[in-house]
Amino acid sequence: MRAVVVALGKIGLPLAAHIARAGHDVVGCDIDPRVVALVNEGNEPFPGESGLQDALAELVPAGRLRATGDTTAAVAAGADLVLVVPPLIVDEHAQPDYGVLDSVLDDIGRGLQPGTVVSVETTLPVGTTRGRVAPALAERSGLRPETDFFTVHSPERVYSGRIFQDLETYPKLVGGLSAEGERRAVELYQSFLRAEVRSMGSAEAAELTKLAETTYRDLNIALANEFARFADRLGVDVEKVIEAANSQPFSHIHRPGVAVGGHCIPVYPRFYLAGDLEATLPAAARRVNDAMPAYAVELLAGELGPASTGARVVILGVSYRGSVKETAFSGAFAVRDELLRRGMHALATDPLYDAEELRSLGFEPWDGAPVDAAILQADHPEFARLIPGDLPGARVIVDGRGILDPAPWRADGVAVRRIGRP
């Protein structure tokens, strides 16, 4: 098989390497010349993906994987499978901007050849594959959809940092616009995946499945957060409550926390709501989860009392989750804004970002000088190992991820607040 992977980001590049490692000829396309150059040198263009550097060092010199900035030419050279993995850009309210996707489809369409299967792995609102993707490819190529070429949706279901493992673990979902296109796509995916490749019967079913996965998680976290806030009012430990509830097989309550960030969970429920105008629960869950950064600051202010005005507070972690250098919809932004709104002095530190990077994100870097308090926002392992001397002057810590051992801090006279735990 000859495959073309369009957009060599944190999903696309490992996917391209995985296909090449299965013995296929793969061309990766990206508009960033730096990414193209690094891949063609056999070097990873971004850190943090387990096994990626070794894969590139093996596959690029062997001639099984190469990169180019010319998507149209790569597709025009002939491909059995074109995998489309560009980000669907969203605004601050998680509403989609299709500009990048449309541009990619234009490039593919200008080179599209008869017999090609085009699979969009980018998560989409329901109906986008049929109503937007296939018509754009047909118009640009002059080919007939589901006769001359085939379009399917196969949502990525991997976790950054362990993509190779996940590709071989979770069923690959494939939904087409026709039975023949779906059949062909399933066969092509089976040629490089050992995991189950599951036929969904339609592109809409595949699109909805991905949205259902992430919307479920958002609702579940929102429920855990509501339980945690109630537990705070009751003075009980929500972690023990959740652990006890989950001790029988029908309960799967997630963990509460200071924020729900990332490219997926805060975004895809909005995609779902855009298609299902009668839905109410996803919108309610979004409101609950969006309110948690302010709730963490409220806990902090309650501990500081009148001294909160003018207090120096360091935000521990600007990444949306631990060990990932990414700030998409990170709770750190809302924590910062709420601290400032309450008249506090907001600082930030993160082991993955230097001072200049923090400034570019709108944060004032913490220089290690004494602070009054801290809010732990990202569960980096470095933060779990903090000891009282690491935060000079701190009288209060709100551990928004529940990773600190409170005992040494309390022994040092520092108040530790954890969401939903006394």
C-alpha positions as MATLAB code, in Angstrom:
seq = 'MRAVVVALGKIGLPLAAHIARAGHDVVGCDIDPRVVALVNEGNEPFPGESGLQDALAELVPAGRLRATGDTTAAVAAGADLVLVVPPLIVDEHAQPDYGVLDSVLDDIGRGLQPGTVVSVETTLPVGTTRGRVAPALAERSGLRPETDFFTVHSPERVYSGRIFQDLETYPKLVGGLSAEGERRAVELYQSFLRAEVRSMGSAEAAELTKLAETTYRDLNIALANEFARFADRLGVDVEKVIEAANSQPFSHIHRPGVAVGGHCIPVYPRFYLAGDLEATLPAAARRVNDAMPAYAVELLAGELGPASTGARVVILGVSYRGSVKETAFSGAFAVRDELLRRGMHALATDPLYDAEELRSLGFEPWDGAPVDAAILQADHPEFARLIPGDLPGARVIVDGRGILDPAPWRADGVAVRRIGRP';
ca = [
       0.000    0.000    0.000;
       1.032    3.607   -0.605;
      -0.289    5.991    2.011;
      -0.224    9.770    2.298;
      -0.627   11.317    5.754;
      -1.553   14.995    5.727;
      -0.464   17.055    8.777;
       2.517   15.704   10.712;
       1.498   16.821   14.177;
       1.365   14.855   17.406;
      -1.183   12.454   15.904;
      -0.271   12.417   12.212;
       3.476   11.776   12.443;
       3.274    8.765   14.798;
       0.461    7.406   12.616;
       2.630    7.775    9.499;
       5.500    6.000   11.247;
       3.203    3.204   12.388;
       1.985    2.585    8.831;
       5.535    2.610    7.474;
       6.697    0.218   10.161;
       4.051   -2.232    8.938;
       5.899   -2.333    5.598;
       4.075    0.286    3.570;
       5.375    3.266    1.572;
       4.365    6.470    3.380;
       4.633   10.138    2.455;
       3.876   12.672    5.172;
       2.790   16.201    4.288;
       3.067   19.360    6.350;
       3.068   23.098    5.647;
       5.831   23.733    8.215;
       9.255   23.518    6.460;
      10.934   22.885    9.800;
       8.805   19.787   10.414;
       9.447   18.502    6.896;
      13.208   19.013    7.224;
      13.472   17.353   10.637;
      11.430   14.326    9.573;
      13.559   13.877    6.456;
      16.640   13.994    8.704;
      15.123   11.224   10.823;
      14.571   13.508   13.812;
      11.391   14.066   15.796;
      10.063   17.642   15.471;
       8.428   17.620   18.899;
       9.294   15.866   22.184;
       7.292   13.559   24.370;
       6.050   10.773   22.082;
       7.386    7.429   23.300;
       9.167    5.485   20.546;
       8.833    8.147   17.839;
      12.505    9.080   17.563;
      13.526    5.423   17.268;
      10.872    4.841   14.602;
      12.026    7.816   12.515;
      15.662    6.791   12.835;
      14.720    3.373   11.469;
      12.187    4.252    8.769;
      13.539    7.400    7.115;
      16.991    6.012    6.180;
      15.265    2.854    4.936;
      13.221    4.952    2.507;
       9.856    3.860    3.885;
       8.862    7.277    5.240;
       9.564   10.726    3.852;
       8.041   14.173    4.255;
       7.084   16.908    1.827;
       5.468   20.316    1.889;
       3.571   19.652   -1.353;
       0.389   17.788   -0.455;
      -1.083   18.024   -3.945;
       1.964   16.448   -5.568;
       2.106   13.675   -2.972;
      -1.544   12.779   -3.581;
      -1.258   13.151   -7.360;
       1.589   10.621   -7.400;
      -1.008    8.016   -6.470;
      -2.131    6.704   -3.114;
      -4.330    3.877   -1.944;
      -5.108    5.723    1.289;
      -4.942    9.418    2.179;
      -5.201   10.063    5.910;
      -6.291   13.581    6.848;
      -5.217   14.660   10.333;
      -5.092   18.483   10.510;
      -6.362   20.200   13.640;
      -9.881   21.577   13.482;
      -9.176   25.041   14.827;
     -11.641   26.301   17.425;
     -12.147   29.719   18.975;
     -12.162   30.579   22.691;
     -15.712   29.211   22.908;
     -14.706   25.931   21.187;
     -16.648   26.767   18.033;
     -15.015   25.309   14.898;
     -13.207   27.335   12.264;
     -12.991   25.151    9.154;
     -10.360   27.277    7.398;
      -7.439   24.870    7.941;
      -9.476   21.781    7.089;
     -10.884   23.408    3.943;
      -7.385   24.385    2.818;
      -6.139   20.825    3.316;
      -9.103   19.416    1.392;
      -8.375   21.851   -1.436;
      -4.762   20.627   -1.640;
      -5.842   16.990   -1.608;
      -8.618   17.523   -4.140;
      -6.260   19.125   -6.679;
      -4.199   15.937   -6.720;
      -6.862   13.309   -6.038;
      -6.687   10.232   -8.274;
      -9.421    7.672   -9.078;
      -9.628    4.735   -6.674;
      -8.233    6.608   -3.657;
      -9.768    6.251   -0.200;
      -9.652    9.488    1.794;
     -10.018    8.988    5.538;
     -10.496   11.952    7.865;
      -9.177   11.188   11.356;
      -9.715   14.697   12.718;
     -12.673   14.777   15.118;
     -15.653   16.428   13.424;
     -19.198   17.543   14.200;
     -21.684   14.928   13.014;
     -22.449   15.280    9.320;
     -19.200   17.021    8.345;
     -17.749   14.115    6.354;
     -20.839   13.810    4.179;
     -21.828   17.462    4.043;
     -18.453   19.192    3.784;
     -15.497   16.873    3.182;
     -16.731   14.745    0.277;
     -18.342   17.657   -1.642;
     -15.132   19.723   -1.317;
     -13.004   16.864   -2.658;
     -15.435   16.242   -5.524;
     -15.596   19.895   -6.523;
     -11.825   20.379   -6.509;
     -10.965   17.090   -8.224;
     -13.825   16.801  -10.696;
     -14.221   13.179   -9.616;
     -17.456   11.485   -8.571;
     -17.722   10.669   -4.842;
     -18.261    7.015   -3.940;
     -17.670    6.074   -7.576;
     -14.267    7.520   -8.549;
     -13.013    8.032   -4.997;
     -14.220    7.142   -1.501;
     -14.473    9.144    1.721;
     -14.626    7.727    5.250;
     -14.351    8.998    8.789;
     -12.092    7.121   11.203;
     -11.624    9.183   14.365;
      -8.278    9.047   16.129;
      -8.587    7.367   19.531;
      -5.061    7.747   20.891;
      -3.460    9.524   23.816;
      -0.468   11.791   23.320;
       2.672   10.137   24.668;
       1.535    6.549   24.059;
       0.177    6.633   20.506;
       1.940    3.510   19.230;
       0.569    1.496   22.131;
      -2.949    2.847   21.693;
      -2.997    2.128   17.960;
      -2.569   -1.533   18.777;
      -4.995   -1.549   21.704;
      -8.263    0.198   20.894;
     -10.645   -0.819   18.088;
     -10.278    1.366   14.993;
     -13.639    2.722   13.947;
     -14.364    3.221   10.249;
     -17.541    4.746    8.853;
     -18.018    5.437    5.163;
     -20.391    7.239    2.839;
     -20.989    3.987    0.965;
     -20.699    0.282    1.720;
     -17.950   -0.149   -0.872;
     -15.895    2.754    0.421;
     -16.178    1.526    3.992;
     -15.191   -2.003    2.963;
     -12.096   -0.754    1.155;
     -11.088    1.462    4.059;
     -11.446   -1.376    6.562;
      -9.138   -3.567    4.454;
      -6.543   -0.808    4.200;
      -6.547   -0.174    7.954;
      -6.278   -3.900    8.613;
      -3.051   -3.926    6.607;
      -1.208   -1.951    9.302;
      -3.202   -2.479   12.531;
      -3.323   -5.578   14.714;
      -6.174   -4.113   16.746;
      -9.766   -4.738   15.668;
     -10.925   -2.576   12.759;
     -14.641   -2.074   13.289;
     -17.048   -1.191   10.494;
     -19.550    1.406   11.736;
     -21.991    1.446    8.811;
     -21.853    5.200    8.171;
     -19.612    8.209    8.599;
     -22.197    9.722   10.930;
     -21.978    6.728   13.273;
     -18.191    7.041   13.433;
     -18.383   10.809   14.018;
     -20.952   10.396   16.784;
     -18.969    7.646   18.510;
     -15.953    9.900   19.031;
     -18.151   12.714   20.313;
     -19.974   10.282   22.595;
     -16.678    9.105   24.137;
     -15.458   12.566   25.033;
     -18.846   13.993   26.002;
     -19.333   11.083   28.400;
     -16.019   11.881   30.058;
     -16.892   15.560   30.373;
     -20.249   14.737   31.973;
     -18.638   12.209   34.300;
     -15.978   14.681   35.460;
     -18.657   17.331   35.975;
     -20.598   14.934   38.175;
     -17.434   14.187   40.185;
     -16.838   17.919   40.559;
     -20.368   18.481   41.839;
     -19.916   15.634   44.312;
     -16.615   17.229   45.416;
     -18.122   20.639   46.021;
     -20.946   19.073   48.037;
     -18.365   17.044   49.983;
     -16.567   20.275   50.846;
     -19.781   21.632   52.318;
     -20.370   18.397   54.237;
     -16.785   17.998   55.415;
     -16.407   14.486   53.995;
     -13.709   13.027   51.748;
     -15.022   12.681   48.196;
     -12.114   10.416   47.226;
     -13.259    7.809   49.752;
     -16.843    8.267   48.570;
     -15.926    7.736   44.917;
     -13.687    4.785   45.712;
     -16.493    3.184   47.689;
     -19.091    3.874   44.991;
     -16.813    2.410   42.332;
     -16.286   -0.762   44.366;
     -19.359   -2.227   42.694;
     -19.225   -2.860   38.935;
     -21.890   -0.403   37.768;
     -20.265    2.795   39.013;
     -17.376    4.425   37.147;
     -17.162    7.912   38.642;
     -14.127    9.904   37.493;
     -11.985   12.181   39.653;
     -12.695   15.847   40.400;
     -10.122   18.505   39.723;
      -9.239   22.128   39.193;
      -9.872   22.105   35.435;
     -10.693   20.072   32.340;
      -8.320   21.081   29.556;
      -6.890   19.812   26.297;
      -7.915   19.596   22.663;
     -10.653   17.025   23.241;
     -12.804   17.009   26.370;
     -13.548   20.753   26.582;
     -14.106   20.965   22.809;
     -15.970   17.938   21.482;
     -19.060   18.313   23.680;
     -19.533   21.637   21.881;
     -19.321   19.791   18.558;
     -21.992   17.430   19.820;
     -24.216   20.295   20.936;
     -23.857   21.906   17.499;
     -25.562   18.867   15.989;
     -28.062   17.937   18.694;
     -30.034   21.083   19.425;
     -32.244   19.231   21.929;
     -29.369   18.168   24.191;
     -29.112   19.730   27.657;
     -26.695   17.653   29.750;
     -23.469   18.430   27.828;
     -24.055   22.171   28.179;
     -24.681   21.800   31.923;
     -21.494   19.747   32.325;
     -19.485   22.383   30.490;
     -20.738   25.054   32.880;
     -19.762   22.956   35.897;
     -16.279   22.167   34.630;
     -15.630   25.692   33.390;
     -16.365   26.962   36.913;
     -13.761   24.809   38.678;
     -10.712   27.124   38.301;
     -12.664   29.916   39.995;
     -13.748   27.465   42.693;
     -10.094   26.593   43.394;
      -9.313   30.289   43.801;
     -12.340   30.607   46.078;
     -10.902   27.879   48.324;
      -7.588   29.729   48.375;
      -9.202   33.059   49.245;
     -11.172   31.397   52.016;
      -7.959   30.174   53.624;
      -6.132   33.492   53.233;
      -9.058   35.532   54.480;
      -8.665   39.333   54.370;
      -4.977   38.864   53.537;
      -5.915   37.569   50.088;
      -5.954   41.083   48.614;
      -2.502   41.701   47.164;
      -1.329   38.166   47.972;
       1.405   36.695   45.769;
       0.105   33.394   44.396;
       2.091   31.052   42.167;
       0.239   28.811   39.713;
       2.011   25.464   39.566;
       1.759   24.311   35.978;
       0.364   25.985   32.873;
       0.049   22.772   30.834;
      -3.435   21.349   30.631;
      -2.163   18.051   32.078;
       0.995   16.573   33.509;
       4.038   15.744   31.376;
       2.547   17.304   28.226;
       3.832   20.598   26.873;
       0.498   21.889   25.656;
      -1.783   24.620   26.988;
      -4.973   24.048   24.956;
      -7.877   25.185   27.164;
      -5.619   24.861   30.210;
      -7.196   25.798   33.501;
      -4.149   27.941   34.255;
      -5.586   30.807   32.211;
      -8.855   30.883   34.144;
      -7.005   30.527   37.466;
      -4.797   33.500   36.549;
      -7.756   35.624   35.504;
      -9.693   34.843   38.693;
      -6.684   35.628   40.890;
      -6.308   38.981   39.182;
     -10.043   39.668   39.440;
      -9.820   39.156   43.208;
      -6.888   41.560   43.526;
      -4.138   38.973   43.932;
      -0.760   38.928   42.213;
      -0.617   35.920   39.847;
       2.706   34.218   39.074;
       3.365   30.952   37.252;
       5.960   28.222   36.944;
       6.099   25.036   34.886;
       9.029   22.623   34.423;
       8.208   22.322   30.703;
       8.245   26.071   29.968;
      11.019   28.620   30.376;
      10.425   32.203   31.502;
      10.153   33.615   27.989;
       7.616   30.972   26.991;
       5.541   31.744   30.066;
       5.564   35.443   29.211;
       4.464   34.685   25.650;
       1.468   32.863   27.119;
       0.528   35.853   29.252;
       1.958   34.661   32.590;
       4.407   36.409   34.886;
       7.164   33.870   35.608;
       7.862   33.088   39.252;
      11.501   33.768   40.099;
      11.561   31.760   43.308;
      10.977   34.720   45.614;
       8.665   34.203   48.612;
       4.956   33.813   47.880;
       1.863   33.771   50.047;
       0.120   30.814   48.418;
       0.066   28.387   45.495;
      -2.478   26.590   43.337;
      -1.348   23.290   41.858;
      -2.948   23.242   38.397;
      -1.014   20.629   36.372;
      -0.133   17.208   37.737;
       3.499   17.197   36.652;
       5.466   14.553   38.597;
       7.919   17.267   39.663;
       5.133   18.944   41.633;
       4.190   15.744   43.458;
       7.704   15.761   44.921;
       7.559   19.335   46.245;
       8.507   19.932   49.878;
       7.792   23.033   52.016;
      11.179   24.607   51.324;
      10.396   24.676   47.598;
       7.693   27.321   48.099;
       9.239   29.850   50.523;
       6.719   31.899   52.438;
       3.664   29.922   51.312;
       0.924   29.694   53.943;
      -1.715   27.995   51.773;
      -1.659   25.498   48.919;
      -4.712   24.454   46.941;
      -3.825   21.086   45.430;
      -6.151   21.056   42.437;
      -5.032   17.602   41.299;
      -4.767   15.753   44.597;
      -1.153   14.679   44.114;
       0.587   16.227   47.135;
       1.166   14.480   50.430;
      -0.296   17.092   52.790;
       1.450   15.765   55.914;
       4.859   17.513   55.563;
       3.209   20.752   54.554;
       0.830   20.779   57.489;
       3.698   19.876   59.796;
       5.398   23.016   58.510;
       2.307   25.112   59.228;
       1.059   25.303   55.615;
      -2.676   24.852   55.042;
      -3.398   22.374   52.257;
      -6.796   22.385   50.555;
      -7.816   19.624   48.165;
     -11.014   19.789   46.153;
     -13.657   17.694   47.875;
     -11.394   16.575   50.709;
     -11.235   17.945   54.264;
];
